[in-house]
Amino acid sequence: MSTPKWKIKGIVDDFDECGCCGRRGLKRSVALMPLDADGNEDGTVEDVAYYGTSCAAAALGWTQGKVADTARAAQAERDQRDAYARRMISIYAPVETAPVGVKARVYYGRNRHLRDTGMKATEEVAKLLAEARTTLADTTTGPARPSQIEDFHRYIVILTRDERICLVRQVLEDDIERQEQARVAQRRAEEIRGSVFAVAALDAEAAREVAYADALTREWNAKAWQAAHV
Ligand SMILES: [Zn+2]
């Protein structure tokens, strides 16, 4: 069997023209990265081709069904990587400029097994953030995604008595609605004898991660939000 010349990277909704035959009006297209003779990716985002499903199937020698399944799986993987990147940025970007001791406590608090391994928290945090930013800046299957502290939203979180998340909601923009939202959340927390507080994050899933983090992480998260919104 010959090595395929392309690797499917995902699905794109905003290209309606096939890069192979020029057919227009496609609902979606498949992002294809060229591969070299050894099957390694041979290019950057600039070299990615966007084909309709039938042309992608012809280029790969696959059925259209296999192309569609593979593209969906690749896209789901990208979405998961994005979600992980948003969690890492929401946790670590607020401590990026914090003193080394703070960074170390936040990092080892989440990675206890790495304590005393000689792994340097400062370097690891820098690496995690750089990877996360690269992930969200990748435009292979769509525009770059927000990745800055300035892009954080505020979320209201209700924790149960045994510290499990019972609700995460984005804080409303409107002043009056926001006050009502806070009142409702406070009442709900009292009913279940839980607690309510706010965290800042790139999305709701990342907000959960921040809510479950230690007090120091949440303290710096709040500081970062305030600094970005004065
Ligand atoms: Zn085509």
Residues whose N, C-alpha, C, O or C-beta is under 5 A from the ligand:
A	BS01	ZN	C18 C20 C21 G22 R23 G52 C55
